[in-house]
Amino acid sequence: MLKVGFVSLGCPKNLLDTEVMLGHLVEAGYEITPEETEADIVIVNTCGFIESAKKEAIDNILDIAWLKENANLKGLIVTGCLAERYREQIFNEFPEVDAVLGTGSVHEIVKAVDHVSKKQRFSSFEDKDTVRLGGDRIVTTGDAFAYLKISEGCNNRCTYCAIPNIRGKFRSRPMDELIKEAKELIEMGIKELIVIGQDTTAYGIDLYGEYKLPQLLSRLAKETDVKWLRVLYCYPDKITDELINEFKTNEKLLKYIDLPIQHINDRILKRMNRRGDGKLIKDVIARLREVEGMVIRSTAIVGFPGETEEEFLELCQFIREVKFDKFGAFAYSREEDTPAYSFKDQIDEDIKAQREEIIMREQLYVTEELNRNIIGKTLVVLCEGYDKVAEAYVGRAYTDAPDIDGKVFFISKNRHSVGDFVKVRVTDTLDDFDLTAEAE
């Protein structure tokens, strides 16, 4: 029996594709191993969104290729966004690669492994706009939480973004199908469901003719036994009164929203082809702040072509004033096949890096202030395991999403299992984002 290993890179949306491919392979009888050195075939599911992600993907491909040349690895398959974006270039640049699958060919993974096991090269680039969404999957995130991908693709066409070219047009999954999958995940013991998509707030517009995210969140809360429900990737221009009311009234829906703004200056937002202006963003944040306990996470791009020093400082001032609970800034990445790639007024890489450092320093002051205010308070933490190095249990409060936010390290006289909800009292901050606590 051949052993298959996986390297999954990039965002949670890509991880869902990895889990579906794992499901197909297990059903076909292949053995899955977490150890790349034990695998006969390794699949690298890549991200190719920005330059740093492409570099990470290439580094991982080269690392696995080394195993093929110097160890017992028999086959290397590349899937995901980088594969979709660069297709035959993967074969040309990396002769060690045996198969390449685009984002529309997730369900072809068994065929790819079969070919590679027979020392046959294989490639597949099925239509990404018609690929079947969802499917049986092997959850890789543990017993505490799982992702629920409600849509695929994007129609927003931001000028800096290659996602529509990589992932295709926006498509929602039927609501009944999502409720069924959610029930299955919860029956497995999952406590937290995290709703994701390229643009979750656009959910339903293609199927039902209107935005249906509030109705989906309501049904997930009422028709399943989920304990925590979290939603990511919400666009400011689609934050409706109905969605805000759902945050206010849905007891299972966590008071946490991921709201990428990308900038606050009207001219830059227009050049980015973002919907809405600075006033809309400020109004949405003010309305969200009316929800008691609401945590707002956001992101912004600095160094976008033509961004003046004054426009950058306007963004910095906004960050100081609005005090996002969580915030990340990214230096603009110039991506081919996007409109912004051809903009004449590109900004020097050193200036972009300086601006990223400056604005994150501004946010650090905000984070330090917020952390000081939380010391001594009681939180409910979802336990994710025991950290032997820290000699403490580790988990997350509702204020933190997996992988992108902080963790809570807590000590307890009692024993706790993954998936337990534990009341803790915060005792201190640990580095810039994590907390230490004691179980009550």
DOSEMAR-971263 format. One record per residue (C-alpha): residue number from 1; residue in three letters; x, y, z; chain. Coordinates in Angstrom, 1 decimal, always signed. Example, Ala and Ser with C-alpha at 12.3 -4.5 7.8 and 13.67 -1.06 7.14 Angstrom:
% DOSEMAR-971263
(1,Ala,(+12.3,-4.5,+7.8),A),
(2,Ser,(+13.7,-1.1,+7.1),A),
% end
This chain:
% DOSEMAR-971263
(1,Met,(+0.0,+0.0,+0.0),A),
(2,Leu,(+1.4,+3.4,-1.0),A),
(3,Lys,(+1.8,+6.0,+1.6),A),
(4,Val,(+0.8,+9.6,+0.7),A),
(5,Gly,(+2.0,+12.7,+2.5),A),
(6,Phe,(+0.6,+16.2,+2.3),A),
(7,Val,(+2.1,+19.7,+2.7),A),
(8,Ser,(-0.8,+22.2,+2.8),A),
(9,Leu,(+0.1,+25.9,+2.4),A),
(10,Gly,(-1.8,+29.2,+2.5),A),
(11,Cys,(-5.2,+30.1,+3.8),A),
(12,Pro,(-7.9,+28.0,+5.5),A),
(13,Lys,(-9.8,+27.9,+2.1),A),
(14,Asn,(-6.9,+26.1,+0.6),A),
(15,Leu,(-6.8,+23.7,+3.6),A),
(16,Leu,(-10.3,+22.7,+2.9),A),
(17,Asp,(-9.2,+21.5,-0.6),A),
(18,Thr,(-6.5,+19.5,+1.1),A),
(19,Glu,(-9.0,+17.9,+3.4),A),
(20,Val,(-11.3,+17.0,+0.4),A),
(21,Met,(-8.3,+15.5,-1.4),A),
(22,Leu,(-7.4,+13.5,+1.7),A),
(23,Gly,(-11.0,+12.2,+1.8),A),
(24,His,(-10.7,+11.0,-1.8),A),
(25,Leu,(-7.4,+9.2,-1.2),A),
(26,Val,(-8.5,+7.5,+2.0),A),
(27,Glu,(-11.7,+6.3,+0.2),A),
(28,Ala,(-9.5,+4.9,-2.6),A),
(29,Gly,(-7.5,+2.9,-0.1),A),
(30,Tyr,(-4.3,+4.9,+0.2),A),
(31,Glu,(-2.5,+5.3,+3.5),A),
(32,Ile,(-1.9,+8.8,+4.7),A),
(33,Thr,(+1.2,+9.7,+6.7),A),
(34,Pro,(+2.1,+12.9,+8.4),A),
(35,Glu,(+5.8,+12.2,+7.9),A),
(36,Glu,(+7.1,+13.3,+4.5),A),
(37,Thr,(+10.2,+11.1,+4.9),A),
(38,Glu,(+7.9,+8.0,+5.2),A),
(39,Ala,(+5.8,+8.9,+2.2),A),
(40,Asp,(+6.0,+7.3,-1.2),A),
(41,Ile,(+4.2,+10.3,-2.8),A),
(42,Val,(+4.0,+13.8,-1.4),A),
(43,Ile,(+1.4,+16.3,-2.5),A),
(44,Val,(+2.2,+20.0,-2.1),A),
(45,Asn,(-1.0,+22.1,-2.1),A),
(46,Thr,(+0.3,+25.5,-2.8),A),
(47,Cys,(-0.8,+29.2,-2.3),A),
(48,Gly,(+0.1,+31.6,-5.1),A),
(49,Phe,(-1.7,+34.8,-4.0),A),
(50,Ile,(+1.3,+37.1,-3.4),A),
(51,Glu,(+5.1,+37.0,-3.8),A),
(52,Ser,(+5.8,+35.8,-0.3),A),
(53,Ala,(+3.3,+32.9,-0.7),A),
(54,Lys,(+4.8,+31.9,-4.0),A),
(55,Lys,(+8.3,+31.9,-2.5),A),
(56,Glu,(+7.1,+29.7,+0.4),A),
(57,Ala,(+5.4,+27.3,-2.1),A),
(58,Ile,(+8.6,+27.1,-4.3),A),
(59,Asp,(+10.8,+26.5,-1.2),A),
(60,Asn,(+8.5,+23.6,-0.1),A),
(61,Ile,(+8.5,+22.1,-3.6),A),
(62,Leu,(+12.3,+22.2,-3.6),A),
(63,Asp,(+12.5,+20.6,-0.1),A),
(64,Ile,(+10.3,+17.7,-1.2),A),
(65,Ala,(+12.2,+17.4,-4.5),A),
(66,Trp,(+15.3,+16.9,-2.4),A),
(67,Leu,(+13.7,+13.9,-0.8),A),
(68,Lys,(+13.0,+12.4,-4.2),A),
(69,Glu,(+16.6,+12.8,-5.3),A),
(70,Asn,(+18.2,+11.8,-1.9),A),
(71,Ala,(+15.8,+9.6,-0.1),A),
(72,Asn,(+13.0,+7.1,-0.9),A),
(73,Leu,(+10.3,+9.4,-2.2),A),
(74,Lys,(+8.9,+8.1,-5.5),A),
(75,Gly,(+6.6,+10.9,-6.6),A),
(76,Leu,(+5.9,+14.6,-6.2),A),
(77,Ile,(+2.5,+16.2,-7.0),A),
(78,Val,(+1.8,+20.0,-7.0),A),
(79,Thr,(-1.7,+21.3,-6.6),A),
(80,Gly,(-3.5,+24.5,-5.6),A),
(81,Cys,(-3.2,+28.2,-6.5),A),
(82,Leu,(+0.5,+28.2,-7.7),A),
(83,Ala,(-0.3,+25.2,-9.9),A),
(84,Glu,(-3.4,+26.8,-11.4),A),
(85,Arg,(-1.6,+30.1,-12.0),A),
(86,Tyr,(+1.6,+28.8,-13.6),A),
(87,Arg,(+0.4,+25.4,-15.0),A),
(88,Glu,(+3.0,+24.0,-17.5),A),
(89,Gln,(+5.7,+26.2,-16.1),A),
(90,Ile,(+5.7,+24.0,-13.0),A),
(91,Phe,(+6.9,+21.0,-15.1),A),
(92,Asn,(+9.4,+23.2,-16.9),A),
(93,Glu,(+10.9,+24.8,-13.8),A),
(94,Phe,(+10.8,+21.7,-11.6),A),
(95,Pro,(+11.6,+18.5,-13.5),A),
(96,Glu,(+11.2,+16.6,-10.3),A),
(97,Val,(+7.4,+17.2,-10.3),A),
(98,Asp,(+5.4,+14.3,-11.6),A),
(99,Ala,(+1.8,+15.7,-11.6),A),
(100,Val,(+0.2,+19.1,-11.6),A),
(101,Leu,(-3.5,+19.8,-10.7),A),
(102,Gly,(-5.2,+23.2,-11.0),A),
(103,Thr,(-7.8,+24.5,-8.5),A),
(104,Gly,(-10.6,+23.0,-10.7),A),
(105,Ser,(-9.1,+19.5,-10.5),A),
(106,Val,(-9.3,+18.8,-6.7),A),
(107,His,(-11.4,+15.7,-7.4),A),
(108,Glu,(-8.8,+14.3,-9.8),A),
(109,Ile,(-6.3,+13.6,-7.1),A),
(110,Val,(-6.8,+9.8,-7.0),A),
(111,Lys,(-6.2,+9.7,-10.8),A),
(112,Ala,(-3.1,+11.8,-10.4),A),
(113,Val,(-1.7,+9.5,-7.6),A),
(114,Asp,(-2.5,+6.4,-9.7),A),
(115,His,(-0.6,+7.8,-12.7),A),
(116,Val,(+2.4,+8.8,-10.6),A),
(117,Ser,(+2.5,+5.4,-8.8),A),
(118,Lys,(+3.0,+3.9,-12.3),A),
(119,Lys,(+5.7,+6.5,-13.1),A),
(120,Gln,(+3.4,+8.3,-15.5),A),
(121,Arg,(+3.3,+12.1,-15.7),A),
(122,Phe,(-0.1,+13.7,-15.2),A),
(123,Ser,(-1.7,+17.1,-15.4),A),
(124,Ser,(-5.3,+18.3,-15.1),A),
(125,Phe,(-6.9,+21.8,-15.3),A),
(126,Glu,(-10.6,+21.3,-15.2),A),
(127,Asp,(-12.9,+24.3,-15.4),A),
(128,Lys,(-12.6,+26.1,-12.0),A),
(129,Asp,(-16.0,+27.8,-12.5),A),
(130,Thr,(-17.9,+24.5,-12.6),A),
(131,Val,(-15.9,+22.3,-10.2),A),
(132,Arg,(-18.1,+20.5,-7.6),A),
(133,Leu,(-17.8,+22.4,-4.3),A),
(134,Gly,(-17.5,+20.5,-1.0),A),
(135,Gly,(-17.2,+16.8,-0.7),A),
(136,Asp,(-16.3,+14.2,+1.9),A),
(137,Arg,(-13.2,+15.3,+3.8),A),
(138,Ile,(-10.7,+14.4,+6.5),A),
(139,Val,(-10.7,+17.1,+9.1),A),
(140,Thr,(-7.0,+18.1,+9.9),A),
(141,Thr,(-7.6,+20.8,+12.4),A),
(142,Gly,(-8.2,+18.6,+15.5),A),
(143,Asp,(-11.2,+18.0,+17.6),A),
(144,Ala,(-11.8,+21.6,+18.7),A),
(145,Phe,(-12.7,+23.4,+15.5),A),
(146,Ala,(-13.3,+23.0,+11.8),A),
(147,Tyr,(-13.7,+25.3,+8.8),A),
(148,Leu,(-17.0,+25.4,+6.8),A),
(149,Lys,(-16.4,+26.8,+3.3),A),
(150,Ile,(-19.6,+28.3,+2.1),A),
(151,Ser,(-18.5,+29.7,-1.3),A),
(152,Glu,(-15.7,+29.6,-3.8),A),
(153,Gly,(-14.2,+32.3,-6.2),A),
(154,Cys,(-14.7,+36.0,-6.2),A),
(155,Asn,(-16.4,+38.7,-8.4),A),
(156,Asn,(-15.0,+41.8,-6.7),A),
(157,Arg,(-12.1,+42.3,-9.1),A),
(158,Cys,(-9.9,+44.4,-6.8),A),
(159,Thr,(-7.1,+45.7,-9.0),A),
(160,Tyr,(-4.3,+44.1,-6.9),A),
(161,Cys,(-5.8,+40.6,-6.6),A),
(162,Ala,(-5.3,+37.5,-8.8),A),
(163,Ile,(-7.8,+35.4,-6.9),A),
(164,Pro,(-10.6,+35.7,-9.6),A),
(165,Asn,(-8.1,+34.3,-12.2),A),
(166,Ile,(-7.0,+31.6,-9.8),A),
(167,Arg,(-10.2,+30.6,-8.2),A),
(168,Gly,(-12.8,+31.6,-10.7),A),
(169,Lys,(-16.1,+33.4,-10.4),A),
(170,Phe,(-18.1,+33.6,-7.2),A),
(171,Arg,(-20.2,+30.5,-6.4),A),
(172,Ser,(-22.2,+29.8,-3.3),A),
(173,Arg,(-23.0,+26.3,-1.9),A),
(174,Pro,(-26.7,+25.5,-1.3),A),
(175,Met,(-27.8,+26.2,+2.3),A),
(176,Asp,(-29.2,+22.8,+3.0),A),
(177,Glu,(-25.9,+21.2,+1.9),A),
(178,Leu,(-24.0,+23.4,+4.3),A),
(179,Ile,(-26.4,+22.6,+7.2),A),
(180,Lys,(-25.9,+18.9,+6.5),A),
(181,Glu,(-22.1,+19.2,+6.5),A),
(182,Ala,(-22.2,+21.2,+9.7),A),
(183,Lys,(-24.2,+18.6,+11.4),A),
(184,Glu,(-21.8,+15.9,+10.4),A),
(185,Leu,(-18.8,+17.9,+11.7),A),
(186,Ile,(-20.5,+18.5,+15.1),A),
(187,Glu,(-21.4,+14.8,+15.3),A),
(188,Met,(-17.6,+14.2,+15.1),A),
(189,Gly,(-17.2,+16.3,+18.2),A),
(190,Ile,(-16.3,+19.7,+16.6),A),
(191,Lys,(-17.1,+22.5,+19.0),A),
(192,Glu,(-16.4,+25.6,+16.8),A),
(193,Leu,(-17.4,+26.1,+13.2),A),
(194,Ile,(-15.5,+28.8,+11.3),A),
(195,Val,(-17.4,+30.0,+8.2),A),
(196,Ile,(-15.1,+31.0,+5.4),A),
(197,Gly,(-15.1,+31.9,+1.7),A),
(198,Gln,(-13.4,+34.5,-0.5),A),
(199,Asp,(-16.2,+36.9,+0.4),A),
(200,Thr,(-18.6,+35.4,+2.9),A),
(201,Thr,(-20.8,+38.5,+2.9),A),
(202,Ala,(-21.7,+37.8,-0.7),A),
(203,Tyr,(-23.0,+34.4,+0.2),A),
(204,Gly,(-26.3,+33.5,-1.6),A),
(205,Ile,(-26.4,+36.3,-4.2),A),
(206,Asp,(-25.8,+33.9,-7.1),A),
(207,Leu,(-28.2,+31.2,-5.8),A),
(208,Tyr,(-31.0,+33.2,-4.2),A),
(209,Gly,(-30.7,+36.7,-5.7),A),
(210,Glu,(-29.8,+38.4,-2.4),A),
(211,Tyr,(-27.2,+38.2,+0.4),A),
(212,Lys,(-28.1,+35.3,+2.6),A),
(213,Leu,(-25.3,+35.1,+5.2),A),
(214,Pro,(-27.5,+36.2,+8.1),A),
(215,Gln,(-30.0,+33.5,+7.3),A),
(216,Leu,(-27.3,+30.9,+7.0),A),
(217,Leu,(-25.8,+31.9,+10.3),A),
(218,Ser,(-29.3,+31.8,+11.9),A),
(219,Arg,(-30.0,+28.3,+10.5),A),
(220,Leu,(-26.6,+27.0,+11.6),A),
(221,Ala,(-27.3,+28.1,+15.1),A),
(222,Lys,(-30.8,+26.8,+15.3),A),
(223,Glu,(-30.5,+23.6,+13.4),A),
(224,Thr,(-27.2,+22.3,+14.7),A),
(225,Asp,(-25.7,+21.7,+18.2),A),
(226,Val,(-22.7,+24.0,+17.4),A),
(227,Lys,(-21.3,+25.7,+20.5),A),
(228,Trp,(-19.3,+28.5,+18.8),A),
(229,Leu,(-19.9,+29.9,+15.3),A),
(230,Arg,(-17.3,+32.3,+13.8),A),
(231,Val,(-17.3,+34.1,+10.5),A),
(232,Leu,(-14.3,+35.4,+8.5),A),
(233,Tyr,(-13.7,+37.4,+5.3),A),
(234,Cys,(-16.5,+39.9,+5.5),A),
(235,Tyr,(-16.5,+42.9,+3.1),A),
(236,Pro,(-17.4,+46.3,+4.5),A),
(237,Asp,(-19.7,+47.2,+1.6),A),
(238,Lys,(-21.9,+44.1,+2.4),A),
(239,Ile,(-22.4,+44.5,+6.1),A),
(240,Thr,(-26.1,+44.9,+6.3),A),
(241,Asp,(-28.3,+45.8,+9.2),A),
(242,Glu,(-29.6,+42.2,+9.1),A),
(243,Leu,(-26.1,+40.8,+9.6),A),
(244,Ile,(-25.4,+43.2,+12.5),A),
(245,Asn,(-28.7,+42.2,+14.1),A),
(246,Glu,(-27.6,+38.6,+13.8),A),
(247,Phe,(-24.4,+39.4,+15.8),A),
(248,Lys,(-26.6,+41.0,+18.4),A),
(249,Thr,(-29.2,+38.3,+18.8),A),
(250,Asn,(-27.5,+35.0,+17.8),A),
(251,Glu,(-26.1,+33.6,+21.0),A),
(252,Lys,(-23.9,+31.0,+19.2),A),
(253,Leu,(-22.4,+33.5,+16.8),A),
(254,Leu,(-19.2,+34.9,+18.3),A),
(255,Lys,(-18.9,+38.7,+18.6),A),
(256,Tyr,(-15.9,+38.6,+16.2),A),
(257,Ile,(-15.7,+39.8,+12.7),A),
(258,Asp,(-12.9,+39.8,+10.1),A),
(259,Leu,(-13.3,+43.0,+8.1),A),
(260,Pro,(-10.5,+43.7,+5.6),A),
(261,Ile,(-10.6,+47.4,+4.8),A),
(262,Gln,(-7.3,+47.5,+2.7),A),
(263,His,(-7.1,+51.4,+3.0),A),
(264,Ile,(-9.1,+54.4,+4.2),A),
(265,Asn,(-8.1,+57.0,+1.7),A),
(266,Asp,(-10.8,+57.5,-1.0),A),
(267,Arg,(-8.4,+57.9,-3.9),A),
(268,Ile,(-6.5,+54.7,-3.1),A),
(269,Leu,(-9.7,+52.7,-2.4),A),
(270,Lys,(-11.0,+53.8,-5.9),A),
(271,Arg,(-7.7,+52.7,-7.5),A),
(272,Met,(-8.0,+49.4,-5.7),A),
(273,Asn,(-11.5,+49.1,-7.1),A),
(274,Arg,(-12.8,+48.5,-3.6),A),
(275,Arg,(-16.6,+49.0,-3.1),A),
(276,Gly,(-17.4,+52.0,-0.9),A),
(277,Asp,(-15.2,+54.8,+0.4),A),
(278,Gly,(-13.6,+55.8,+3.7),A),
(279,Lys,(-16.9,+57.1,+5.1),A),
(280,Leu,(-18.6,+53.8,+4.4),A),
(281,Ile,(-15.8,+52.0,+6.3),A),
(282,Lys,(-16.1,+54.3,+9.3),A),
(283,Asp,(-19.9,+54.0,+9.4),A),
(284,Val,(-19.7,+50.2,+9.3),A),
(285,Ile,(-17.2,+50.1,+12.1),A),
(286,Ala,(-19.3,+52.5,+14.2),A),
(287,Arg,(-22.4,+50.2,+13.7),A),
(288,Leu,(-20.4,+47.1,+14.6),A),
(289,Arg,(-19.1,+48.8,+17.7),A),
(290,Glu,(-22.7,+49.0,+18.9),A),
(291,Val,(-22.7,+45.3,+19.3),A),
(292,Glu,(-21.6,+44.7,+22.9),A),
(293,Gly,(-18.3,+42.8,+23.1),A),
(294,Met,(-17.6,+43.0,+19.4),A),
(295,Val,(-14.0,+42.2,+18.3),A),
(296,Ile,(-13.0,+43.7,+15.0),A),
(297,Arg,(-10.1,+42.3,+13.0),A),
(298,Ser,(-8.9,+44.1,+9.9),A),
(299,Thr,(-6.1,+44.3,+7.3),A),
(300,Ala,(-4.7,+47.0,+5.1),A),
(301,Ile,(-2.3,+47.2,+2.2),A),
(302,Val,(+0.5,+49.8,+2.3),A),
(303,Gly,(+2.7,+50.9,-0.6),A),
(304,Phe,(-0.1,+50.5,-3.2),A),
(305,Pro,(+1.0,+52.2,-6.5),A),
(306,Gly,(+0.7,+55.9,-6.2),A),
(307,Glu,(+0.2,+56.0,-2.4),A),
(308,Thr,(+1.6,+59.3,-1.3),A),
(309,Glu,(+3.2,+60.0,+2.1),A),
(310,Glu,(+0.1,+62.0,+3.1),A),
(311,Glu,(-2.3,+59.1,+2.1),A),
(312,Phe,(-0.2,+56.7,+4.1),A),
(313,Leu,(-0.2,+58.9,+7.2),A),
(314,Glu,(-4.0,+59.2,+6.8),A),
(315,Leu,(-4.1,+55.5,+7.2),A),
(316,Cys,(-1.8,+55.5,+10.2),A),
(317,Gln,(-3.9,+58.2,+11.9),A),
(318,Phe,(-7.0,+56.1,+11.2),A),
(319,Ile,(-5.4,+53.0,+12.8),A),
(320,Arg,(-4.5,+55.1,+15.9),A),
(321,Glu,(-8.1,+56.4,+16.2),A),
(322,Val,(-10.2,+53.4,+15.4),A),
(323,Lys,(-8.2,+51.0,+17.6),A),
(324,Phe,(-8.8,+47.7,+15.8),A),
(325,Asp,(-8.8,+44.8,+18.2),A),
(326,Lys,(-6.7,+42.8,+15.7),A),
(327,Phe,(-4.9,+44.3,+12.7),A),
(328,Gly,(-2.4,+43.2,+10.1),A),
(329,Ala,(-0.7,+45.3,+7.4),A),
(330,Phe,(+0.9,+44.0,+4.2),A),
(331,Ala,(+3.3,+45.6,+1.8),A),
(332,Tyr,(+1.7,+45.7,-1.7),A),
(333,Ser,(+2.8,+42.7,-3.8),A),
(334,Arg,(+2.9,+43.4,-7.6),A),
(335,Glu,(+1.2,+40.5,-9.3),A),
(336,Glu,(+1.2,+39.8,-13.0),A),
(337,Asp,(-2.2,+39.5,-14.7),A),
(338,Thr,(-3.8,+42.1,-12.3),A),
(339,Pro,(-4.6,+45.7,-13.4),A),
(340,Ala,(-2.4,+47.2,-10.7),A),
(341,Tyr,(+0.6,+45.5,-12.1),A),
(342,Ser,(+0.6,+47.9,-15.0),A),
(343,Phe,(+0.1,+51.1,-12.9),A),
(344,Lys,(+3.0,+53.4,-13.7),A),
(345,Asp,(+3.6,+54.8,-10.2),A),
(346,Gln,(+5.0,+51.7,-8.5),A),
(347,Ile,(+6.6,+52.3,-5.1),A),
(348,Asp,(+10.1,+51.4,-4.1),A),
(349,Glu,(+10.3,+48.1,-2.1),A),
(350,Asp,(+12.3,+49.7,+0.7),A),
(351,Ile,(+9.6,+52.4,+1.1),A),
(352,Lys,(+6.9,+49.7,+1.2),A),
(353,Ala,(+8.8,+47.8,+3.9),A),
(354,Gln,(+9.3,+50.9,+5.9),A),
(355,Arg,(+5.6,+51.8,+5.8),A),
(356,Glu,(+4.6,+48.3,+6.8),A),
(357,Glu,(+6.9,+48.5,+9.8),A),
(358,Ile,(+5.6,+52.0,+10.8),A),
(359,Ile,(+1.9,+51.1,+10.7),A),
(360,Met,(+2.5,+47.8,+12.6),A),
(361,Arg,(+4.3,+49.7,+15.3),A),
(362,Glu,(+1.3,+52.0,+15.6),A),
(363,Gln,(-0.9,+48.9,+16.0),A),
(364,Leu,(+1.5,+47.5,+18.6),A),
(365,Tyr,(+0.7,+50.4,+20.9),A),
(366,Val,(-3.0,+49.7,+20.5),A),
(367,Thr,(-2.5,+46.0,+21.2),A),
(368,Glu,(-0.4,+46.7,+24.3),A),
(369,Glu,(-3.2,+49.0,+25.6),A),
(370,Leu,(-5.9,+46.4,+24.9),A),
(371,Asn,(-3.9,+43.6,+26.6),A),
(372,Arg,(-3.3,+45.7,+29.7),A),
(373,Asn,(-7.0,+46.2,+30.1),A),
(374,Ile,(-7.7,+42.5,+29.9),A),
(375,Ile,(-5.4,+41.4,+32.8),A),
(376,Gly,(-7.5,+40.2,+35.7),A),
(377,Lys,(-10.6,+39.5,+33.6),A),
(378,Thr,(-12.3,+36.2,+33.2),A),
(379,Leu,(-12.5,+34.5,+29.8),A),
(380,Val,(-14.0,+31.3,+28.5),A),
(381,Val,(-11.3,+29.4,+26.6),A),
(382,Leu,(-11.8,+26.6,+24.1),A),
(383,Cys,(-9.0,+24.1,+25.0),A),
(384,Glu,(-6.9,+22.9,+22.1),A),
(385,Gly,(-4.4,+20.8,+24.0),A),
(386,Tyr,(-1.4,+20.8,+26.4),A),
(387,Asp,(+1.8,+22.5,+25.5),A),
(388,Lys,(+4.7,+20.5,+27.0),A),
(389,Val,(+7.2,+23.3,+26.4),A),
(390,Ala,(+5.1,+25.9,+28.1),A),
(391,Glu,(+3.9,+23.4,+30.7),A),
(392,Ala,(+0.4,+24.7,+30.3),A),
(393,Tyr,(-2.8,+24.1,+28.5),A),
(394,Val,(-3.3,+26.2,+25.4),A),
(395,Gly,(-6.6,+27.4,+23.9),A),
(396,Arg,(-8.4,+30.4,+22.5),A),
(397,Ala,(-11.0,+32.9,+23.7),A),
(398,Tyr,(-13.8,+34.1,+21.4),A),
(399,Thr,(-11.6,+37.1,+20.7),A),
(400,Asp,(-9.1,+35.0,+18.8),A),
(401,Ala,(-9.4,+33.0,+15.5),A),
(402,Pro,(-7.0,+30.0,+14.9),A),
(403,Asp,(-3.6,+30.7,+13.4),A),
(404,Ile,(-4.1,+34.4,+12.8),A),
(405,Asp,(-4.7,+35.7,+16.3),A),
(406,Gly,(-3.3,+34.9,+19.8),A),
(407,Lys,(-3.6,+32.1,+22.2),A),
(408,Val,(-4.2,+31.7,+25.9),A),
(409,Phe,(-1.8,+29.6,+27.9),A),
(410,Phe,(-3.4,+28.5,+31.2),A),
(411,Ile,(-2.5,+26.4,+34.2),A),
(412,Ser,(-5.1,+24.3,+36.0),A),
(413,Lys,(-5.4,+21.9,+38.9),A),
(414,Asn,(-7.8,+19.9,+36.8),A),
(415,Arg,(-7.3,+17.8,+33.7),A),
(416,His,(-8.8,+19.1,+30.5),A),
(417,Ser,(-9.3,+17.6,+27.1),A),
(418,Val,(-9.3,+19.1,+23.6),A),
(419,Gly,(-12.7,+20.7,+23.0),A),
(420,Asp,(-13.4,+21.5,+26.7),A),
(421,Phe,(-14.6,+25.0,+27.5),A),
(422,Val,(-12.6,+26.4,+30.5),A),
(423,Lys,(-13.1,+29.5,+32.6),A),
(424,Val,(-9.8,+31.2,+33.2),A),
(425,Arg,(-8.6,+34.4,+34.8),A),
(426,Val,(-6.0,+36.4,+32.8),A),
(427,Thr,(-2.8,+36.9,+34.7),A),
(428,Asp,(-0.4,+38.5,+32.2),A),
(429,Thr,(+0.5,+39.1,+28.6),A),
(430,Leu,(+3.0,+36.8,+26.7),A),
(431,Asp,(+4.9,+38.6,+23.9),A),
(432,Asp,(+2.6,+40.9,+21.9),A),
(433,Phe,(-0.4,+38.8,+21.3),A),
(434,Asp,(-0.7,+35.8,+23.6),A),
(435,Leu,(-2.0,+35.7,+27.2),A),
(436,Thr,(-1.3,+33.7,+30.3),A),
(437,Ala,(-4.1,+32.7,+32.7),A),
(438,Glu,(-5.2,+30.4,+35.5),A),
(439,Ala,(-8.2,+28.2,+35.5),A),
(440,Glu,(-10.9,+29.3,+38.0),A),
% end
